[in-house]
Amino acid sequence: MKPRVFVSSTYYDLKHIRNSIERFIMQYGFEPVLFESGNVYFEFNQELDISCYNEVKLCHMMILIIGGRYGAPSSEEKHLEFIEGYEKNYISITRREFKEAVSNNIPIFIFIDKNVYSEYHTFKKNKDAILKLINEPDSKFNFAYVDSTNVFDFIDEVKVKALATFEKFDDIETYLRSQIASMFFNYLIDLKSQRDKKEVLNSVTELQNISNRMNEMVNEIGRKVLSETGQYEEAVKKQNEKTISMYTKKIVQLINFQEDYVFSEKERTAVFEVTQVIYDDLLNSSKLYDKKGSIREWDIIMDDLDNEVIKEVNEKLKKLKNNLQILISTNLLDILMLYKNKITPLYDNNGIESLFKETLESELEDVLWVPF
């Protein structure tokens, strides 16, 4: 399949440039797409310009040429009453083709007639004075190189992208040759980069395998040495305490309370109330998770549980203060995944389950309670 290149411009003032670009594109083995060459599929039940916009979506690249003519309005706008002449603001067919390419993330090479671009800068520097002259009754003000100030508005829009000016086709050809060569160079660099990344990934995988084997060996040696000295269980406990602390902090970060809310010292028991609700819910949802049905059913279950937790916590806390809502939201599914995957696997070790609850209360205390 050949790369397809859409050529966008007004036709009559730039048809010789379009012909030259078409031949240039074919030299590279690309497929040029120009409406006058018959390679735009015109749908019988659509306006002609709609077919062009649809064709843009099927192309891999666009070459946009802006000359002195702005062009006819798109079919969506040409029947609107406010379009009475070229000085009225509207979207031309060429401009709409450009917008279509931008919205579909298609690379665009933009060329502007050098005289038109010079006149654009003159207009921008004297815009207010020129518009005043144009809008005077019976005004006969004319630009030297453009037929409408809409051309300048179009240039304003395309200036966010890289562009080049031209006087003759040779300028366009030289620029395109350089750009295509750069694209091919980047493609070759990407190929090499992908190969290098693959080699790095293979090396990383190999190192991980070696590391895992070394960890197993060290663990066995450590278990034997520490068991002989009676320190193995203590070492495991300390490691588990650090793991519990790390993941409990992550869990608390997923709970959103009212901003800047703190409990006073007299309300200290509220922290325990919050902890108990969240802890109990984790136990219940964990059991439900093991029996879960379809993904859709589980989403509904988790939404209901989220609402229940928020409601229960707020009801308990309202007894202490008349706040309408203290707990705003929970990310219950994310919390449950941390609990199931990171914390419950440690429960085989004595005391870990109670340690999690104690750590949860401590972390919530840091968030909710400050002494006076």
Stockholm file with secondary structure:
# STOCKHOLM 1.0

chainA/1-372         MKPRVFVSSTYYDLKHIRNSIERFIMQYGFEPVLFESGNVYFEFNQELDISCYNEVKLCHMMILIIGGRYGAPSSEEKHLEFIEGYEKNYISITRREFKEAVSNNIPIFIFIDKNVYSEYHTFKKNKDAILKLINEPDSKFNFAYVDSTNVFDFIDEVKVKALATFEKFDDIETYLRSQIASMFFNYLIDLKSQRDKKEVLNSVTELQNISNRMNEMVNEIGRKVLSETGQYEEAVKKQNEKTISMYTKKIVQLINFQEDYVFSEKERTAVFEVTQVIYDDLLNSSKLYDKKGSIREWDIIMDDLDNEVIKEVNEKLKKLKNNLQILISTNLLDILMLYKNKITPLYDNNGIESLFKETLESELEDVLWVPF
#=GR chainA/1-372 SS CCCEEEEESCSTTTHHHHHHHHHHHHHTTCEEECGGGTCSCCCTTSCHHHHHHHHHHTCSEEEEEECSCCCCBCTTTTTCTTCCSTTSCCCBHHHHHHHHHHHTTCCEEEEEEHHHHHHHHHHHHTHHHHHHHHTSTTCCCCCSSCSCTHHHHHHHHHTTSCEEEESSHHHHHHHHHHHHHHHHHHHHHHHHHHHHHHHHHHHHHHHHHHHHHHHHHHHHHHHHHHHHHTCHHHHHHHHHHHHHHHHHHHHHHTEEECTTCCBCGGGTHHHHHHHHHHHHHHHHHHHHHHTCCCHHHHHHHHHHHHHHHHHHHHHHHHTTSCCSCSEEEECHHHHHHHIIIIIGGGTTSTTHHHHHHHHHHHHHHHHHBCCC
#=GC SS_cons         CCCEEEEESCSTTTHHHHHHHHHHHHHTTCEEECGGGTCSCCCTTSCHHHHHHHHHHTCSEEEEEECSCCCCBCTTTTTCTTCCSTTSCCCBHHHHHHHHHHHTTCCEEEEEEHHHHHHHHHHHHTHHHHHHHHTSTTCCCCCSSCSCTHHHHHHHHHTTSCEEEESSHHHHHHHHHHHHHHHHHHHHHHHHHHHHHHHHHHHHHHHHHHHHHHHHHHHHHHHHHHHHHTCHHHHHHHHHHHHHHHHHHHHHHTEEECTTCCBCGGGTHHHHHHHHHHHHHHHHHHHHHHTCCCHHHHHHHHHHHHHHHHHHHHHHHHTTSCCSCSEEEECHHHHHHHIIIIIGGGTTSTTHHHHHHHHHHHHHHHHHBCCC
//
